[in-house]
Amino acid sequence: QVQLVESGGGLVQPGGSLRLSCAASGTIFSIYTMGWYRQAPGKQRELVASITSGGTTNYADSVKGRFTISRGNAKNTVNLEMNSLKPEDTAVYYCNAGWRTREYWGQGTQVTVSS
């Protein structure tokens, strides 16, 4: 079956860095747009960053210059390098893969930025 499995969340101090990874399996993810969303308590889920099969990236304004999204060579993995983290980056981060009408989500990984 299709699975997206995230890893790399945790607790980090403001100004620190974390790297999230998502491994996808069960279908041909090389054709999918993959991305990261986040949801903070009491807020709606929002797009953080995405990357198409061709490598075109898109970032939320709040993370531009601090976060970098990339895909593995096999294109079934997607990573999110997060630098200069702020308390407002605290959220559950979800991996997402989409192609036409098909969309899949990971289970989420908690990122907490706090001193």
C-alpha positions in Angstrom: 0.0 0.0 0.0 1.0 3.6 -0.4 3.0 5.0 2.6 4.6 8.2 3.5 6.9 8.0 6.5 8.3 11.1 8.1 11.3 11.3 10.4 13.6 14.0 11.9 11.3 16.1 14.1 12.1 17.0 17.6 12.9 19.8 20.1 15.3 22.6 19.1 16.3 26.0 20.4 15.5 29.2 18.6 18.0 29.7 15.9 18.8 26.0 15.6 18.3 23.6 12.7 16.5 20.4 11.9 16.2 18.2 8.9 12.9 16.4 8.1 12.8 13.4 5.8 9.9 11.6 4.1 10.2 8.2 2.5 7.4 7.3 0.1 6.6 3.8 -1.2 3.8 2.0 -2.9 3.5 3.8 -6.2 5.6 5.8 -8.7 6.3 8.9 -6.7 8.8 10.3 -9.3 5.8 11.9 -11.1 4.3 13.4 -8.0 4.7 16.8 -6.6 5.9 16.4 -3.0 5.8 18.8 -0.2 5.6 19.7 3.5 2.7 21.2 5.3 2.4 22.1 8.9 -0.3 22.6 11.5 0.1 24.5 14.7 -2.4 24.2 17.6 -5.6 26.1 16.8 -4.5 26.9 13.2 -5.2 25.6 9.8 -2.8 23.3 8.0 -0.6 25.4 5.7 1.8 24.7 2.9 5.5 25.1 3.9 7.3 24.1 0.7 6.7 21.9 -2.3 8.8 20.5 -5.2 7.6 19.2 -8.5 8.9 16.1 -10.3 10.9 18.5 -12.4 12.5 20.2 -9.4 10.5 23.4 -9.3 10.2 24.6 -5.7 7.7 26.8 -3.9 7.9 28.2 -0.4 5.7 29.9 2.0 6.8 33.5 2.5 7.4 32.8 6.2 10.1 30.3 5.5 11.8 31.7 2.4 15.5 32.0 2.9 15.5 29.7 6.0 14.0 26.4 4.7 15.2 24.3 1.7 13.2 21.4 0.2 14.9 18.7 -1.9 14.2 15.3 -3.4 16.4 12.2 -3.4 17.8 10.9 -6.7 15.1 8.2 -6.9 12.5 11.0 -6.3 10.6 8.9 -3.7 12.1 10.8 -0.8 11.7 14.5 0.1 13.7 16.4 2.6 13.2 19.7 4.4 16.3 21.5 5.8 15.1 24.0 8.4 17.5 26.7 9.6 17.2 29.7 11.8 14.2 28.1 13.4 11.7 30.4 15.3 9.2 29.6 18.0 6.4 30.2 15.4 7.7 27.3 13.4 6.4 25.0 16.1 3.9 22.6 14.6 3.2 19.1 13.4 4.8 18.8 10.0 3.2 16.5 7.4 4.7 15.1 4.2 2.4 15.3 1.2 2.4 13.8 -2.3 0.0 14.7 -5.0 -0.6 13.9 -8.7 -3.8 14.9 -10.5 -6.6 13.7 -8.2 -4.4 11.5 -6.1 -3.1 12.8 -2.8 -1.4 11.1 0.1 -0.3 12.2 3.6 2.2 11.1 6.1 1.3 10.7 9.8 3.1 13.9 10.9 6.2 14.7 12.9 6.3 17.2 15.8 8.7 20.1 15.6 9.0 22.2 18.7 11.2 25.4 18.8 11.7 26.5 22.3 14.4 27.6 24.8 
